[in-house]
Amino acid sequence: MPTAPFAAFRAAVESRDVDAAVRLFADDCVFLSPIVHEPYRGAGPLRAILTGVMSLFRGPPLHRVQRRR
């Protein structure tokens, strides 16, 4: 799987560029939330979700950490 789209999305999120992040998705995209039971359909709802998430996480970027067993 190509990593370029993932890198572009990460760069958009880290720079808090909602427009750039939304442009990476089709206008008829569907976002399935692990919290809400109904899917969000379209770029408008995706923009709202990303705007909200980006406003919540204002600190340093998050990193995945694996524990050794």
MODELLER restraints for C-alpha pairs under 7 A, 6 or more apart:
rsr = mdl.restraints
at = mdl.atoms
rsr.add(forms.Gaussian(group=physical.xy_distance, feature=features.Distance(at['CA:9:A'], at['CA:21:A']), mean=5.54, stdev=0.5))
rsr.add(forms.Gaussian(group=physical.xy_distance, feature=features.Distance(at['CA:12:A'], at['CA:18:A']), mean=6.83, stdev=0.5))
rsr.add(forms.Gaussian(group=physical.xy_distance, feature=features.Distance(at['CA:12:A'], at['CA:20:A']), mean=5.75, stdev=0.5))
rsr.add(forms.Gaussian(group=physical.xy_distance, feature=features.Distance(at['CA:12:A'], at['CA:21:A']), mean=5.30, stdev=0.5))
rsr.add(forms.Gaussian(group=physical.xy_distance, feature=features.Distance(at['CA:13:A'], at['CA:21:A']), mean=6.69, stdev=0.5))
rsr.add(forms.Gaussian(group=physical.xy_distance, feature=features.Distance(at['CA:14:A'], at['CA:61:A']), mean=6.75, stdev=0.5))
rsr.add(forms.Gaussian(group=physical.xy_distance, feature=features.Distance(at['CA:16:A'], at['CA:54:A']), mean=6.39, stdev=0.5))
rsr.add(forms.Gaussian(group=physical.xy_distance, feature=features.Distance(at['CA:18:A'], at['CA:47:A']), mean=6.76, stdev=0.5))
rsr.add(forms.Gaussian(group=physical.xy_distance, feature=features.Distance(at['CA:18:A'], at['CA:50:A']), mean=6.54, stdev=0.5))
rsr.add(forms.Gaussian(group=physical.xy_distance, feature=features.Distance(at['CA:18:A'], at['CA:51:A']), mean=6.38, stdev=0.5))
rsr.add(forms.Gaussian(group=physical.xy_distance, feature=features.Distance(at['CA:22:A'], at['CA:43:A']), mean=6.65, stdev=0.5))
rsr.add(forms.Gaussian(group=physical.xy_distance, feature=features.Distance(at['CA:22:A'], at['CA:47:A']), mean=6.21, stdev=0.5))
rsr.add(forms.Gaussian(group=physical.xy_distance, feature=features.Distance(at['CA:27:A'], at['CA:42:A']), mean=5.50, stdev=0.5))
rsr.add(forms.Gaussian(group=physical.xy_distance, feature=features.Distance(at['CA:27:A'], at['CA:43:A']), mean=5.10, stdev=0.5))
rsr.add(forms.Gaussian(group=physical.xy_distance, feature=features.Distance(at['CA:28:A'], at['CA:41:A']), mean=6.45, stdev=0.5))
rsr.add(forms.Gaussian(group=physical.xy_distance, feature=features.Distance(at['CA:28:A'], at['CA:42:A']), mean=4.50, stdev=0.5))
rsr.add(forms.Gaussian(group=physical.xy_distance, feature=features.Distance(at['CA:28:A'], at['CA:43:A']), mean=6.57, stdev=0.5))
rsr.add(forms.Gaussian(group=physical.xy_distance, feature=features.Distance(at['CA:29:A'], at['CA:41:A']), mean=5.99, stdev=0.5))
rsr.add(forms.Gaussian(group=physical.xy_distance, feature=features.Distance(at['CA:29:A'], at['CA:42:A']), mean=5.03, stdev=0.5))
rsr.add(forms.Gaussian(group=physical.xy_distance, feature=features.Distance(at['CA:29:A'], at['CA:43:A']), mean=6.46, stdev=0.5))
rsr.add(forms.Gaussian(group=physical.xy_distance, feature=features.Distance(at['CA:30:A'], at['CA:39:A']), mean=6.39, stdev=0.5))
rsr.add(forms.Gaussian(group=physical.xy_distance, feature=features.Distance(at['CA:30:A'], at['CA:40:A']), mean=5.64, stdev=0.5))
rsr.add(forms.Gaussian(group=physical.xy_distance, feature=features.Distance(at['CA:30:A'], at['CA:41:A']), mean=4.56, stdev=0.5))
rsr.add(forms.Gaussian(group=physical.xy_distance, feature=features.Distance(at['CA:30:A'], at['CA:42:A']), mean=6.13, stdev=0.5))
rsr.add(forms.Gaussian(group=physical.xy_distance, feature=features.Distance(at['CA:31:A'], at['CA:39:A']), mean=5.75, stdev=0.5))
rsr.add(forms.Gaussian(group=physical.xy_distance, feature=features.Distance(at['CA:31:A'], at['CA:40:A']), mean=5.05, stdev=0.5))
rsr.add(forms.Gaussian(group=physical.xy_distance, feature=features.Distance(at['CA:31:A'], at['CA:41:A']), mean=6.46, stdev=0.5))
rsr.add(forms.Gaussian(group=physical.xy_distance, feature=features.Distance(at['CA:31:A'], at['CA:46:A']), mean=6.90, stdev=0.5))
rsr.add(forms.Gaussian(group=physical.xy_distance, feature=features.Distance(at['CA:32:A'], at['CA:39:A']), mean=4.90, stdev=0.5))
rsr.add(forms.Gaussian(group=physical.xy_distance, feature=features.Distance(at['CA:32:A'], at['CA:40:A']), mean=6.50, stdev=0.5))
rsr.add(forms.Gaussian(group=physical.xy_distance, feature=features.Distance(at['CA:33:A'], at['CA:39:A']), mean=6.69, stdev=0.5))
